[in-house]
Structure formats: C-alpha cells, structure tokens
C-alpha cells in the first residue's frame, strides 16, 4: 500500500469511557419532551416518554440489581436494562445521524474459551441492522457514524470494559459499511492478529528500543509502515514505571523484534471531516501512543500519516 504522508494537527483523544459518556452518538429528542438546553453533552441525553417506557420494570420488580456497571448475563435491549449504571447513555440514541432512534440488542451466550460471550445487534430507525457476534461478555459496545466523501455510510464499532483501571488496550475496533439494509464488516489498513484468528480487531507490529537511557529516550518503528521512525523522550517517572530499561534495553529480546500492538480507537480529525485518527497503545503505563491518520479514497481506507501522540491529549 502506498502511504502518503501529510503532517496534520494532532487530535485530542481520550479513553473510550470518556468518548461514550461525552455522547458521540446523536441524541434523539421527542416533541413531547421539550427539554431545556443542557449545560454539557452528557446532560443532553434525555429520556423518551413514549409508550415503550411503560413496560420497563423497576429494578426491584425485575429482579435486576439496583445499580451495576456490568451487563453480566443480561439479554435484551440496552436501553431497557433499568439496573444498569450506563442506561441513560443508550436511550434515545441516533448512531447513523439520520434523526431516527437506533437501539442495541444484546444476547448473552455461553461457550467462550476463556469467558462467556455475547452478540450485539444494532436496530436502526430506518430498518437497517448491524450485527457483531462472539464478543467478550464483559465488554460494552460503542457505535459511531463515519461519513467520509463519496456518499458512503460507515459505522465504527468500539468497546470498552467498565471498571477497567485506565488501560483500554484490549478494546475492539472494526468498521462496517452499509449495503442497502445491512452493514457489513470491511477492512481497515492494518494487520489482523497472528495469534487470534477469531477476532476482527486490527493490529500493527511495533519495535521499541532504548536509544538514550540517560535521557529516557526510546525509538519507535512500525513494520507495516517502514517510513515511520520516531524518538520520544519520556519523563523519568514514566520510564521507570514502564520498566523501559528492562523491557526495551539493548539486552532485551523485545528491543530486537516487532510485537503486536492493538489498534483500539478511532475519532474524527479536527479540521478535516474526511480524515480519522486511529491509535495503538504500545507500552503499559506509558502515555505515548502511535497514531494513524486514515482516509477513505472511494474504494478502501488508506493510511495518510503516522505519528506519535500523548494519550488523552
């Protein structure tokens, strides 16, 4: 794949938990519920007063816990799980930006090799559907409308794990393209895992090595994009906390190889509505990430630039 490098302003990205709670999906408001303008995006999520609410049971009536971060063995629509802490974030949502309400149905299934699994089905207001099967039972889904040029409609699928302490590097990322009334999985310009053939998650292979221990400097390379080579000077605290000398020093095997790093998030690039930024986290407890500016050319997604960024910038 030919890579066209074009330096652009770095995007400010945050953890998926923040992305979800900041309401990246559009909120559908109903005429019979005129709410005052919210002070924040989080407060913009309003509860519908339509008849669908009439059959929702209270936690004590349904046997659901009064409050929980986890979906556990729940099967049903996410906007009806009244015992769930994140309930409001899934009510009255518009994931494809057409002004119609979209809903997510979760099916709990058993049979996972390590942990229980679940399936998600997005039921769009226009009758379209998007199905994601065989997901980790502990994850929470997040869907975002991606609308580049050429009149194409895409939905990005991401996950996060409630209660996770800071690191979200095991989150999933996939892109779906709309074909009439169905969304189908499509390729992103990265690499599939050599260790897990069952997942559609994308990876890159990264080499990290200490090039100046005195100044806590590491050099990053990416096997898929050999033009990319960048040095990063860490703080001494991060350098020690990440065990960088032990993991990536001259005597370490990691410094001599390329390791799989999961591409786990995507967000629109500011100033260019047709370009999106994906990121891969490399070193645990380290704020430095590799970012990829991707753009749809009418046929496929291509990487336009690769650069280092700080997480949560």
KOLRO-315852 format. One record per residue (C-alpha): chain; x, y negated, z. Coordinates in Angstrom, 3 decimals. Layout:
REM KOLRO-315852
<lodren unit="A" east="X" north="Y" up="Z"/>
...
This chain:
REM KOLRO-315852
<lodren unit="A" east="0.000" north="0.000" up="0.000"/>
<lodren unit="A" east="1.363" north="-3.413" up="-0.901"/>
<lodren unit="A" east="1.499" north="-5.731" up="2.062"/>
<lodren unit="A" east="1.100" north="-9.428" up="1.509"/>
<lodren unit="A" east="2.484" north="-11.303" up="4.489"/>
<lodren unit="A" east="0.958" north="-14.666" up="5.248"/>
<lodren unit="A" east="1.558" north="-16.237" up="8.675"/>
<lodren unit="A" east="-1.618" north="-17.447" up="10.348"/>
<lodren unit="A" east="-2.721" north="-18.837" up="13.704"/>
<lodren unit="A" east="-2.799" north="-16.123" up="16.336"/>
<lodren unit="A" east="-6.209" north="-15.125" up="17.530"/>
<lodren unit="A" east="-7.171" north="-15.209" up="21.187"/>
<lodren unit="A" east="-8.156" north="-11.677" up="22.133"/>
<lodren unit="A" east="-9.341" north="-10.258" up="25.376"/>
<lodren unit="A" east="-10.274" north="-6.879" up="26.774"/>
<lodren unit="A" east="-13.304" north="-5.117" up="25.393"/>
<lodren unit="A" east="-15.172" north="-5.602" up="28.629"/>
<lodren unit="A" east="-14.937" north="-9.376" up="28.143"/>
<lodren unit="A" east="-15.859" north="-9.060" up="24.461"/>
<lodren unit="A" east="-19.003" north="-7.145" up="25.316"/>
<lodren unit="A" east="-20.089" north="-9.426" up="28.117"/>
<lodren unit="A" east="-19.440" north="-12.534" up="26.013"/>
<lodren unit="A" east="-22.242" north="-11.436" up="23.698"/>
<lodren unit="A" east="-20.565" north="-10.948" up="20.334"/>
<lodren unit="A" east="-23.752" north="-9.341" up="19.087"/>
<lodren unit="A" east="-26.532" north="-11.812" up="18.342"/>
<lodren unit="A" east="-29.294" north="-12.055" up="20.929"/>
<lodren unit="A" east="-32.839" north="-11.770" up="19.646"/>
<lodren unit="A" east="-35.268" north="-14.098" up="21.393"/>
<lodren unit="A" east="-39.041" north="-13.776" up="21.053"/>
<lodren unit="A" east="-41.546" north="-16.571" up="20.548"/>
<lodren unit="A" east="-43.458" north="-15.548" up="23.647"/>
<lodren unit="A" east="-40.397" north="-16.024" up="25.811"/>
<lodren unit="A" east="-39.157" north="-19.625" up="25.345"/>
<lodren unit="A" east="-36.033" north="-19.761" up="27.485"/>
<lodren unit="A" east="-34.063" north="-22.873" up="28.268"/>
<lodren unit="A" east="-30.707" north="-23.250" up="26.564"/>
<lodren unit="A" east="-28.201" north="-21.144" up="28.508"/>
<lodren unit="A" east="-25.084" north="-22.597" up="30.081"/>
<lodren unit="A" east="-22.961" north="-19.666" up="28.918"/>
<lodren unit="A" east="-23.118" north="-16.949" up="26.294"/>
<lodren unit="A" east="-23.557" north="-14.348" up="28.992"/>
<lodren unit="A" east="-26.690" north="-16.094" up="30.240"/>
<lodren unit="A" east="-28.070" north="-16.194" up="26.685"/>
<lodren unit="A" east="-29.213" north="-12.585" up="26.985"/>
<lodren unit="A" east="-32.963" north="-12.795" up="27.623"/>
<lodren unit="A" east="-35.382" north="-10.019" up="28.450"/>
<lodren unit="A" east="-38.171" north="-9.339" up="25.994"/>
<lodren unit="A" east="-41.740" north="-9.457" up="27.320"/>
<lodren unit="A" east="-43.138" north="-7.239" up="24.571"/>
<lodren unit="A" east="-45.183" north="-4.144" up="25.269"/>
<lodren unit="A" east="-42.080" north="-1.929" up="25.138"/>
<lodren unit="A" east="-41.228" north="-3.121" up="28.634"/>
<lodren unit="A" east="-44.499" north="-1.815" up="30.081"/>
<lodren unit="A" east="-43.392" north="1.817" up="30.198"/>
<lodren unit="A" east="-39.950" north="1.221" up="31.718"/>
<lodren unit="A" east="-39.852" north="2.762" up="35.171"/>
<lodren unit="A" east="-38.251" north="1.200" up="38.204"/>
<lodren unit="A" east="-35.080" north="2.982" up="39.418"/>
<lodren unit="A" east="-36.816" north="4.463" up="42.446"/>
<lodren unit="A" east="-39.677" north="5.779" up="40.259"/>
<lodren unit="A" east="-37.494" north="7.290" up="37.556"/>
<lodren unit="A" east="-35.026" north="8.897" up="39.896"/>
<lodren unit="A" east="-32.187" north="6.788" up="38.430"/>
<lodren unit="A" east="-29.709" north="5.182" up="40.840"/>
<lodren unit="A" east="-30.396" north="1.580" up="41.808"/>
<lodren unit="A" east="-27.213" north="0.411" up="40.116"/>
<lodren unit="A" east="-24.347" north="2.125" up="38.325"/>
<lodren unit="A" east="-21.644" north="1.290" up="35.806"/>
<lodren unit="A" east="-21.772" north="4.741" up="34.256"/>
<lodren unit="A" east="-24.163" north="6.413" up="31.838"/>
<lodren unit="A" east="-23.322" north="9.911" up="33.112"/>
<lodren unit="A" east="-25.878" north="12.429" up="31.746"/>
<lodren unit="A" east="-28.373" north="9.817" up="30.573"/>
<lodren unit="A" east="-30.190" north="10.462" up="27.292"/>
<lodren unit="A" east="-32.328" north="7.663" up="25.883"/>
<lodren unit="A" east="-32.241" north="4.056" up="24.699"/>
<lodren unit="A" east="-29.575" north="1.966" up="26.405"/>
<lodren unit="A" east="-31.988" north="-0.949" up="26.755"/>
<lodren unit="A" east="-34.265" north="1.234" up="28.903"/>
<lodren unit="A" east="-31.756" north="2.572" up="31.446"/>
<lodren unit="A" east="-33.005" north="0.439" up="34.327"/>
<lodren unit="A" east="-30.439" north="1.761" up="36.798"/>
<lodren unit="A" east="-27.521" north="0.584" up="34.667"/>
<lodren unit="A" east="-25.446" north="-2.448" up="35.602"/>
<lodren unit="A" east="-24.903" north="-3.349" up="31.929"/>
<lodren unit="A" east="-28.580" north="-3.061" up="30.936"/>
<lodren unit="A" east="-29.038" north="-6.740" up="30.002"/>
<lodren unit="A" east="-26.161" north="-6.556" up="27.521"/>
<lodren unit="A" east="-28.130" north="-4.060" up="25.423"/>
<lodren unit="A" east="-31.556" north="-5.678" up="25.480"/>
<lodren unit="A" east="-32.830" north="-7.758" up="22.543"/>
<lodren unit="A" east="-29.621" north="-7.377" up="20.519"/>
<lodren unit="A" east="-29.018" north="-8.035" up="16.815"/>
<lodren unit="A" east="-25.875" north="-6.178" up="15.727"/>
<lodren unit="A" east="-26.105" north="-6.835" up="11.977"/>
<lodren unit="A" east="-27.105" north="-10.512" up="12.160"/>
<lodren unit="A" east="-30.397" north="-10.271" up="10.251"/>
<lodren unit="A" east="-32.550" north="-11.684" up="13.036"/>
<lodren unit="A" east="-34.224" north="-8.354" up="13.824"/>
<lodren unit="A" east="-33.844" north="-6.449" up="17.075"/>
<lodren unit="A" east="-31.491" north="-3.440" up="17.000"/>
<lodren unit="A" east="-31.349" north="-0.657" up="19.592"/>
<lodren unit="A" east="-28.861" north="2.061" up="20.595"/>
<lodren unit="A" east="-29.958" north="5.585" up="21.448"/>
<lodren unit="A" east="-27.554" north="7.757" up="23.457"/>
<lodren unit="A" east="-27.684" north="11.544" up="23.531"/>
<lodren unit="A" east="-25.743" north="13.351" up="26.248"/>
<lodren unit="A" east="-24.294" north="16.667" up="25.059"/>
<lodren unit="A" east="-22.049" north="19.264" up="26.644"/>
<lodren unit="A" east="-19.254" north="21.271" up="25.075"/>
<lodren unit="A" east="-16.338" north="18.864" up="25.158"/>
<lodren unit="A" east="-12.901" north="20.433" up="25.507"/>
<lodren unit="A" east="-11.955" north="18.146" up="28.404"/>
<lodren unit="A" east="-15.066" north="16.186" up="29.346"/>
<lodren unit="A" east="-18.754" north="16.012" up="28.335"/>
<lodren unit="A" east="-19.571" north="14.289" up="25.053"/>
<lodren unit="A" east="-22.288" north="12.005" up="23.782"/>
<lodren unit="A" east="-23.717" north="10.795" up="20.481"/>
<lodren unit="A" east="-24.793" north="7.233" up="19.683"/>
<lodren unit="A" east="-27.367" north="6.199" up="17.090"/>
<lodren unit="A" east="-27.981" north="2.548" up="16.255"/>
<lodren unit="A" east="-31.511" north="1.943" up="15.008"/>
<lodren unit="A" east="-31.508" north="-1.357" up="13.122"/>
<lodren unit="A" east="-34.578" north="-3.539" up="12.791"/>
<lodren unit="A" east="-34.627" north="-3.113" up="9.008"/>
<lodren unit="A" east="-34.857" north="0.677" up="9.318"/>
<lodren unit="A" east="-31.161" north="1.405" up="8.751"/>
<lodren unit="A" east="-29.255" north="3.761" up="11.051"/>
<lodren unit="A" east="-25.646" north="4.287" up="12.131"/>
<lodren unit="A" east="-24.627" north="7.489" up="13.920"/>
<lodren unit="A" east="-21.434" north="8.091" up="15.900"/>
<lodren unit="A" east="-21.098" north="11.670" up="17.156"/>
<lodren unit="A" east="-18.835" north="13.515" up="19.581"/>
<lodren unit="A" east="-17.786" north="10.567" up="21.727"/>
<lodren unit="A" east="-16.326" north="10.809" up="25.201"/>
<lodren unit="A" east="-19.155" north="10.934" up="27.729"/>
<lodren unit="A" east="-17.538" north="8.234" up="29.842"/>
<lodren unit="A" east="-17.400" north="5.529" up="27.160"/>
<lodren unit="A" east="-19.734" north="2.622" up="26.473"/>
<lodren unit="A" east="-20.338" north="1.610" up="22.812"/>
<lodren unit="A" east="-19.979" north="-1.828" up="21.296"/>
<lodren unit="A" east="-21.066" north="-2.718" up="17.737"/>
<lodren unit="A" east="-20.109" north="-5.879" up="15.844"/>
<lodren unit="A" east="-21.238" north="-7.226" up="12.475"/>
<lodren unit="A" east="-18.365" north="-7.619" up="9.999"/>
<lodren unit="A" east="-19.372" north="-9.567" up="6.900"/>
<lodren unit="A" east="-16.457" north="-10.314" up="4.557"/>
<lodren unit="A" east="-16.754" north="-11.574" up="0.989"/>
<lodren unit="A" east="-18.145" north="-9.569" up="-1.960"/>
<lodren unit="A" east="-21.570" north="-9.235" up="-0.337"/>
<lodren unit="A" east="-20.608" north="-6.180" up="1.702"/>
<lodren unit="A" east="-22.075" north="-5.402" up="5.117"/>
<lodren unit="A" east="-19.896" north="-3.641" up="7.696"/>
<lodren unit="A" east="-20.333" north="-2.718" up="11.341"/>
<lodren unit="A" east="-17.281" north="-2.265" up="13.572"/>
<lodren unit="A" east="-17.605" north="0.302" up="16.363"/>
<lodren unit="A" east="-15.558" north="-0.054" up="19.544"/>
<lodren unit="A" east="-15.726" north="1.462" up="23.005"/>
<lodren unit="A" east="-14.559" north="0.682" up="26.491"/>
<lodren unit="A" east="-14.609" north="2.520" up="29.788"/>
<lodren unit="A" east="-16.440" north="0.839" up="32.711"/>
<lodren unit="A" east="-14.372" north="0.680" up="35.843"/>
<lodren unit="A" east="-11.069" north="1.016" up="33.979"/>
<lodren unit="A" east="-8.315" north="-0.988" up="35.668"/>
<lodren unit="A" east="-7.043" north="-3.325" up="32.978"/>
<lodren unit="A" east="-5.847" north="-0.865" up="30.329"/>
<lodren unit="A" east="-8.247" north="-0.049" up="27.482"/>
<lodren unit="A" east="-5.763" north="1.578" up="25.140"/>
<lodren unit="A" east="-7.820" north="4.767" up="24.853"/>
<lodren unit="A" east="-10.769" north="2.924" up="23.320"/>
<lodren unit="A" east="-12.090" north="3.952" up="19.910"/>
<lodren unit="A" east="-12.237" north="1.801" up="16.778"/>
<lodren unit="A" east="-13.986" north="2.582" up="13.498"/>
<lodren unit="A" east="-15.517" north="0.732" up="10.544"/>
<lodren unit="A" east="-18.832" north="1.604" up="8.889"/>
<lodren unit="A" east="-20.147" north="0.344" up="5.539"/>
<lodren unit="A" east="-23.840" north="0.014" up="4.699"/>
<lodren unit="A" east="-25.250" north="2.135" up="1.890"/>
<lodren unit="A" east="-28.954" north="1.381" up="1.451"/>
<lodren unit="A" east="-30.448" north="2.506" up="4.805"/>
<lodren unit="A" east="-27.403" north="4.286" up="6.207"/>
<lodren unit="A" east="-23.990" north="3.224" up="7.468"/>
<lodren unit="A" east="-21.061" north="5.468" up="6.523"/>
<lodren unit="A" east="-17.587" north="5.725" up="8.009"/>
<lodren unit="A" east="-14.884" north="4.079" up="5.904"/>
<lodren unit="A" east="-11.101" north="3.942" up="6.043"/>
<lodren unit="A" east="-9.052" north="1.275" up="7.777"/>
<lodren unit="A" east="-5.463" north="0.621" up="6.612"/>
<lodren unit="A" east="-3.811" north="2.563" up="9.405"/>
<lodren unit="A" east="-2.938" north="6.208" up="10.163"/>
<lodren unit="A" east="-5.040" north="8.996" up="11.627"/>
<lodren unit="A" east="-3.745" north="10.842" up="14.660"/>
<lodren unit="A" east="-1.485" north="13.823" up="14.061"/>
<lodren unit="A" east="-2.461" north="15.238" up="17.452"/>
<lodren unit="A" east="-6.252" north="14.962" up="17.375"/>
<lodren unit="A" east="-7.927" north="15.758" up="14.062"/>
<lodren unit="A" east="-11.390" north="15.418" up="15.592"/>
<lodren unit="A" east="-11.160" north="11.655" up="16.114"/>
<lodren unit="A" east="-11.534" north="8.926" up="13.517"/>
<lodren unit="A" east="-9.509" north="6.486" up="15.615"/>
<lodren unit="A" east="-6.683" north="4.717" up="13.803"/>
<lodren unit="A" east="-3.028" north="4.617" up="14.853"/>
<lodren unit="A" east="0.293" north="3.102" up="13.902"/>
<lodren unit="A" east="3.726" north="4.549" up="14.690"/>
<lodren unit="A" east="5.907" north="2.158" up="16.640"/>
<lodren unit="A" east="9.558" north="2.229" up="17.624"/>
<lodren unit="A" east="10.613" north="0.170" up="20.647"/>
<lodren unit="A" east="14.170" north="-0.174" up="21.901"/>
<lodren unit="A" east="16.018" north="-2.417" up="24.317"/>
<lodren unit="A" east="18.379" north="-4.646" up="22.343"/>
<lodren unit="A" east="19.430" north="-7.028" up="25.147"/>
<lodren unit="A" east="18.927" north="-5.659" up="28.656"/>
<lodren unit="A" east="20.393" north="-8.764" up="30.293"/>
<lodren unit="A" east="17.666" north="-10.952" up="28.757"/>
<lodren unit="A" east="14.958" north="-8.237" up="28.904"/>
<lodren unit="A" east="14.662" north="-8.240" up="25.117"/>
<lodren unit="A" east="13.032" north="-5.442" up="23.112"/>
<lodren unit="A" east="12.830" north="-4.922" up="19.358"/>
<lodren unit="A" east="9.630" north="-3.593" up="17.786"/>
<lodren unit="A" east="9.346" north="-1.776" up="14.451"/>
<lodren unit="A" east="6.332" north="-0.177" up="12.751"/>
<lodren unit="A" east="6.769" north="2.850" up="10.496"/>
<lodren unit="A" east="3.703" north="2.083" up="8.351"/>
<lodren unit="A" east="4.888" north="-1.484" up="7.724"/>
<lodren unit="A" east="8.713" north="-1.407" up="7.469"/>
<lodren unit="A" east="8.925" north="-5.135" up="6.712"/>
<lodren unit="A" east="7.881" north="-5.810" up="10.284"/>
<lodren unit="A" east="10.755" north="-6.170" up="12.794"/>
<lodren unit="A" east="10.352" north="-8.482" up="15.763"/>
<lodren unit="A" east="12.206" north="-9.164" up="19.009"/>
<lodren unit="A" east="10.325" north="-10.004" up="22.197"/>
<lodren unit="A" east="11.874" north="-11.375" up="25.394"/>
<lodren unit="A" east="9.897" north="-10.147" up="28.396"/>
<lodren unit="A" east="9.796" north="-11.532" up="31.882"/>
<lodren unit="A" east="11.995" north="-9.612" up="34.303"/>
<lodren unit="A" east="8.900" north="-8.587" up="36.267"/>
<lodren unit="A" east="7.242" north="-7.079" up="33.181"/>
<lodren unit="A" east="10.498" north="-5.465" up="32.115"/>
<lodren unit="A" east="10.867" north="-3.705" up="35.449"/>
<lodren unit="A" east="7.165" north="-2.929" up="35.868"/>
<lodren unit="A" east="7.066" north="-1.260" up="32.446"/>
<lodren unit="A" east="10.219" north="0.786" up="33.181"/>
<lodren unit="A" east="11.573" north="-0.510" up="29.881"/>
<lodren unit="A" east="15.239" north="0.312" up="30.540"/>
<lodren unit="A" east="14.363" north="3.913" up="31.375"/>
<lodren unit="A" east="11.833" north="4.357" up="28.535"/>
<lodren unit="A" east="13.448" north="2.347" up="25.734"/>
<lodren unit="A" east="17.124" north="2.017" up="26.673"/>
<lodren unit="A" east="19.925" north="3.434" up="24.493"/>
<lodren unit="A" east="19.836" north="6.808" up="26.267"/>
<lodren unit="A" east="16.085" north="7.297" up="25.897"/>
<lodren unit="A" east="14.600" north="9.570" up="23.244"/>
<lodren unit="A" east="11.722" north="7.110" up="22.790"/>
<lodren unit="A" east="14.120" north="4.459" up="21.508"/>
<lodren unit="A" east="15.125" north="6.806" up="18.694"/>
<lodren unit="A" east="11.639" north="7.787" up="17.499"/>
<lodren unit="A" east="8.306" north="6.383" up="16.357"/>
<lodren unit="A" east="5.417" north="7.032" up="18.745"/>
<lodren unit="A" east="1.669" north="6.947" up="18.057"/>
<lodren unit="A" east="0.007" north="3.754" up="19.265"/>
<lodren unit="A" east="-3.747" north="3.435" up="19.060"/>
<lodren unit="A" east="-5.356" north="0.535" up="17.214"/>
<lodren unit="A" east="-8.141" north="-0.272" up="19.620"/>
<lodren unit="A" east="-9.817" north="-3.606" up="18.885"/>
<lodren unit="A" east="-10.925" north="-5.915" up="16.078"/>
<lodren unit="A" east="-12.060" north="-9.539" up="16.067"/>
<lodren unit="A" east="-12.564" north="-12.305" up="13.528"/>
<lodren unit="A" east="-9.585" north="-14.522" up="12.846"/>
<lodren unit="A" east="-10.276" north="-18.186" up="13.670"/>
<lodren unit="A" east="-10.349" north="-20.378" up="10.604"/>
<lodren unit="A" east="-10.815" north="-17.504" up="8.149"/>
<lodren unit="A" east="-14.153" north="-15.699" up="8.250"/>
<lodren unit="A" east="-12.920" north="-13.004" up="5.854"/>
<lodren unit="A" east="-9.860" north="-12.003" up="7.899"/>
<lodren unit="A" east="-9.959" north="-9.873" up="11.046"/>
<lodren unit="A" east="-7.301" north="-9.138" up="13.663"/>
<lodren unit="A" east="-6.731" north="-5.595" up="14.931"/>
<lodren unit="A" east="-4.337" north="-4.873" up="17.793"/>
<lodren unit="A" east="-2.304" north="-1.926" up="19.048"/>
<lodren unit="A" east="-1.101" north="-1.745" up="22.621"/>
<lodren unit="A" east="2.403" north="-0.313" up="22.960"/>
<lodren unit="A" east="3.879" north="-0.464" up="26.464"/>
<lodren unit="A" east="1.790" north="0.281" up="29.520"/>
<lodren unit="A" east="1.640" north="-2.661" up="31.966"/>
<lodren unit="A" east="3.020" north="-4.969" up="29.265"/>
<lodren unit="A" east="1.129" north="-7.909" up="27.742"/>
<lodren unit="A" east="2.859" north="-7.695" up="24.345"/>
<lodren unit="A" east="0.835" north="-6.131" up="21.511"/>
<lodren unit="A" east="1.232" north="-5.670" up="17.768"/>
<lodren unit="A" east="-1.452" north="-7.482" up="15.774"/>
<lodren unit="A" east="-2.572" north="-6.735" up="12.221"/>
<lodren unit="A" east="-4.423" north="-9.262" up="10.079"/>
<lodren unit="A" east="-6.664" north="-7.236" up="7.759"/>
<lodren unit="A" east="-8.821" north="-8.372" up="4.861"/>
<lodren unit="A" east="-11.285" north="-6.652" up="2.541"/>
<lodren unit="A" east="-10.330" north="-7.026" up="-1.145"/>
<lodren unit="A" east="-13.609" north="-5.793" up="-2.599"/>
<lodren unit="A" east="-12.538" north="-2.148" up="-2.616"/>
<lodren unit="A" east="-10.593" north="-1.468" up="0.572"/>
<lodren unit="A" east="-9.188" north="-3.095" up="3.701"/>
<lodren unit="A" east="-5.576" north="-4.230" up="3.427"/>
<lodren unit="A" east="-3.063" north="-5.493" up="5.986"/>
<lodren unit="A" east="-2.057" north="-9.068" up="5.181"/>
<lodren unit="A" east="0.257" north="-9.767" up="8.126"/>
<lodren unit="A" east="1.826" north="-8.031" up="11.128"/>
<lodren unit="A" east="2.993" north="-9.960" up="14.187"/>
<lodren unit="A" east="3.410" north="-9.766" up="17.953"/>
<lodren unit="A" east="0.947" north="-11.417" up="20.316"/>
<lodren unit="A" east="0.199" north="-11.566" up="24.008"/>
<lodren unit="A" east="-2.785" north="-9.684" up="25.270"/>
<lodren unit="A" east="-5.637" north="-11.910" up="26.493"/>
<lodren unit="A" east="-4.280" north="-14.934" up="24.590"/>
